């Protein structure tokens, strides 16, 4: 299967080959979000990579910014501090929930499921953890560690932001923050787990499961989730 130029429902698919500065992406997301809400722009799923940056959600606490070695940007999404950088694949999802189930919890749940199912294709068991934000797995030391971060914002029932999966980032870059405010667990990546995966291979696997993700948005959230905006 080759990557299509668009997704079901005439959703635009964009794959950026080079790093996109976070502020530029944020500005473009805000404009597209407004355009979708006004009925003047197509929905968008955007796969990209950022130069190193720490982003602050609306619940970010200054004490959790331990060593700001990279630029810090207020993201406007829910949640706390997170890191984006080379080797991490980011997926921004801008969809109109007015055309689907108007369920913010269901949207987050569907995003989590999309990442978990894609990780399974690479032999990695991802899972949700009650009371902890993100996508988790078992690290090489046997402890639970985060492999994917989720952060969303919904304006007028149009989504923005999305998720980031650690393919092969420099994990030491996470040491400048308390990722998502969770101190007792670390972060991991596909590379650390022994999986040599490039972005093209990841993108293909993710998009192979896009139809199931979109179908899940037609149904209300199947399980209680205590958050609608995360990091």
N, C-alpha and C positions, 0 to 999 in steps of 0.2 A: 504494500500500500504506500502511495506517495502522499505527501502533505498537500491538501487541497488549498486553493486560494481563498476559500470561504468555508463556513460551517453551516449546518442546517439552519433554516430560518433566515438566510442571508446575513449571517453574522460575519463581519469582517475578521479575517485572521491576519495578524501581523507578526512577523518574526524578525527581530532586529539582530543583525550579525555582529555589530560592534557595540561596545559599552555605551549606554545612554545615561547622561548625567541625571541624577535623581530629581533635581529641581525642574529640569526640562520635561521629564515624564509626568511629574505632578501637575505642571501647568497644562500639558496636553490632556491628561485625564480629566481635569476639571472642565476644560472646554468641551470635550467629547461628552462627558456626563450631562452637561447642560444641553447640548445639542440633541442627545437622545431623549431627554425629558421633554424637549420642545417639539419632538417629532421631526427634527431636521438633520439627524445623523444616524448612521447605522450603528448597531451594537458592535462591540469590539472585544476580541480576546487577543491579548498582546503578550508575546513571550520575548523576554529581554534579559539583559545583564546590566548591572550598575557598576561604576567605579566605587571604591570603598566609601561608605557613608554610614553614619548612625542616624536613624530616624526616630523621632519622638512622637508617640501617640498622645491622645488627649489625657491619658492617665499617667504619663511619664513622671517619675519622681527624680529630682536632681541627684539624690544620693545614689541612684542606680547608674549614673553616668560616672564610671570609675576613672577612666583615662581617655579623654576625648582626642585621640590621636588622629581622627578623621573628622571631616565636616559633620556637623550635627544639624539636621533639618527637621522642622516641625511638619509632620506628615498630614495632620488633620484626620487621621483614622482613629479608631478606638485602640486602646491598649497602651503599652509602655514603650521602652526602647527596644529597637531591634537593629540588626546589622545587615547591610547588603553589600556585596562586593563580587569581584571576579570569581568564577567557579560556582556561583550560585545562580540557579535559573529562577527568574521571577515570572509570574503569570498574573497580569492584570486583567480583570474580568469586569467588563462594563455591559451590563444587561438590564433590560427593562422588566422588572418584576410585575409591572401592571399587566403584562401579557402572559404571566405565569401565576403560580400560587404566590399571593402577597404574604410571604412568610420569611422574615429576616432570619429566624433560627434555622428554617429549612434550607436557606441559601448557604449558611455557614456549614451546616451538616453535609450538604451536597459537595461543597468544596473539599471538606475533609475526606469524604468518600472517594472523590476523584483522585486525590493524591495517594490515598491508601491502596486503591486498586492498581494504580500505575506502579507503585513501589513493588507490589506483589509480582509484577511482570519481570522484575529484576531479582527475584528471590529474597526480597526484604519484607519482613512482616512489620507493617506500620499499624499504629492503633491510636485511638483516642484515649485520653487519661482524664478521669473525672477530676474536676477542679484545677486542671492544668491546661493551658492554652497551647495549641499547636498539634503537630503530628509527631508521634513518638515511636521509637523502636528500641531494640536491645542492642547496646553498644558492644564493642569487642571485649570490654571488661565485665560484661554481664549485667551492667547497670542500665537503667532506662535513660535515654538521651533523646533530645529533640533533633529531628532531621528536617522538619518543615515548619515554617511559621505561617500563620494566617492572620490577616488584618483587613478589615473591610469598612467601608462607609456607604451608607445608603441615603441618597437625596431624592426626594419625590419618587421613591420606589425605583430609582435607577442606581445600580451598584457601581462602586469603584474600588480601587486597590484589589487585593486578591491574596496570593500566597507565594512563598519562596521556598524552594527545595535545595538543600545543600548537595550539590553534585560533587564538586571537588574544590571548595573554597579553602583559604588559609584559615583554619579553625582558631588560630591564635588571635585573629582579629576580633573575635567575640569577647575577648578578655577585657576590652575597654568598657563594657557595660555589664549589667545584670540582665541577660536576655529575657525580655518579657516579664521581668520582675521575679524570676524563679531562680533562686540561688543554689538550691540543693541538687539540681540536675544539670548535666552538661549538654553539649551539642555534638553531633556527629555528622557524617556525610557518607554518600555512597562509596567514595574513594576510601575512606577510613574503614569501611566495612568490607573492603576488598573487591569492589565492583568498579571496573574501568568503563565508565559510560561518558560519551560525549553529548553535547547539547542536542545535536541532530537526532541521536538515538532516543534521548529522553523525550524530546518534542514529539517524535513520531509515536512513541508509546502513549504519551499523554493524550494526544489527539485521537488515537485509536479508541480511546475511552470517552471521548467528548459527547457522543450521542447518549451514553448512559447518564453522564452528568446532567445534560440538558433535560433529559426525561425526568430526572429526580426533582427538578425545579417545578414540575407540574403538580407535585403532591405536597401537602403540608408536612412539616417536620415529623418524622416517625417517633422521635424520642425527645424528652425534655432536655433543653440546653439552657444554661443560665446566662448566656451572653449572646449578643448580636454583633458587637464590635470587639475584635480581638487583635492580638499582635503576634 
